[in-house]
């Protein structure tokens, strides 16, 4: 009986060790999440795209948090694009 208990404990210990460690999201899930979020060109905040305003400029789509930021971006887009590239 003692051997049975020790064998069972050993098996459970090995099984537990095989399943431990940090779990990271799959690369597909990480890519999907990255596609759902964007960084605001005006203030650098990262948010869900559905909560942001899309702005097309120079053949590229940029995102802002609100109408005020969109207006400011469109007044001087190169200023904000250059600043975002430095981040």
ZAZAKE-767211 format. One record per residue (C-alpha): x, y, z; residue in one letter. Coordinates in nm, 3 decimals. Example, Ala and Ser with C-alpha at 12.3 -4.5 7.8 and 13.67 -1.06 7.14 Angstrom:
# residues 2
       u       v       w aa
   1.230  -0.450   0.780  A
   1.367  -0.106   0.714  S
# end
This chain:
# residues 87
       u       v       w aa
   0.000   0.000   0.000  X
   0.287   0.236   0.084  X
   0.438   0.179  -0.263  X
   0.102   0.254  -0.425  X
   0.070   0.585  -0.239  X
   0.426   0.688  -0.323  X
   0.379   0.593  -0.689  X
   0.054   0.790  -0.707  X
   0.216   1.097  -0.546  X
   0.506   1.075  -0.790  X
   0.272   1.055  -1.090  X
   0.065   1.354  -0.970  X
   0.381   1.554  -0.900  X
   0.516   1.494  -1.249  X
   0.180   1.581  -1.403  X
   0.160   1.904  -1.200  X
   0.512   2.009  -1.299  X
   0.444   1.945  -1.666  X
   0.148   2.186  -1.658  X
   0.305   2.476  -1.468  X
   0.460   2.797  -1.593  X
   0.329   3.124  -1.719  X
   0.066   3.107  -1.988  X
   0.102   3.348  -2.274  X
  -0.162   3.421  -2.531  X
  -0.123   3.250  -2.863  X
   0.033   3.455  -3.137  X
  -0.299   3.454  -3.322  X
  -0.481   3.595  -3.019  X
  -0.210   3.858  -2.966  X
  -0.230   3.961  -3.332  X
  -0.609   3.983  -3.312  X
  -0.588   4.205  -3.004  X
  -0.332   4.429  -3.174  X
  -0.569   4.472  -3.468  X
  -0.848   4.579  -3.232  X
  -0.647   4.858  -3.069  X
  -0.482   5.173  -3.196  X
  -0.268   5.451  -3.057  X
  -0.405   5.802  -3.066  X
  -0.190   6.017  -3.295  X
  -0.267   6.323  -3.081  X
  -0.190   6.208  -2.727  X
  -0.044   5.856  -2.755  X
  -0.322   5.675  -2.568  X
  -0.387   5.315  -2.674  X
  -0.755   5.230  -2.698  X
  -0.998   5.001  -2.875  X
  -1.044   5.122  -3.233  X
  -1.422   5.109  -3.205  X
  -1.403   5.384  -2.940  X
  -1.183   5.611  -3.154  X
  -1.222   5.834  -3.459  X
  -1.042   5.729  -3.777  X
  -0.865   6.002  -3.976  X
  -0.732   5.934  -4.326  X
  -0.429   6.142  -4.419  X
  -0.163   6.080  -4.682  X
  -0.296   5.737  -4.768  X
  -0.274   5.617  -4.407  X
  -0.535   5.587  -4.133  X
  -0.465   5.754  -3.799  X
  -0.682   5.743  -3.488  X
  -0.779   6.007  -3.233  X
  -0.970   5.983  -2.907  X
  -1.229   6.252  -2.982  X
  -1.346   6.521  -3.224  X
  -1.132   6.796  -3.064  X
  -0.814   6.592  -3.112  X
  -0.916   6.505  -3.468  X
  -0.960   6.875  -3.548  X
  -0.623   6.964  -3.393  X
  -0.452   6.682  -3.581  X
  -0.597   6.797  -3.914  X
  -0.470   7.154  -3.851  X
  -0.109   7.032  -3.842  X
  -0.085   6.660  -3.923  X
   0.289   6.656  -3.994  X
   0.358   6.787  -3.643  X
   0.173   6.496  -3.480  X
   0.303   6.233  -3.720  X
   0.663   6.334  -3.655  X
   0.604   6.337  -3.279  X
   0.448   5.989  -3.292  X
   0.746   5.854  -3.487  X
   0.980   5.967  -3.207  X
   0.790   5.764  -2.945  X
# end
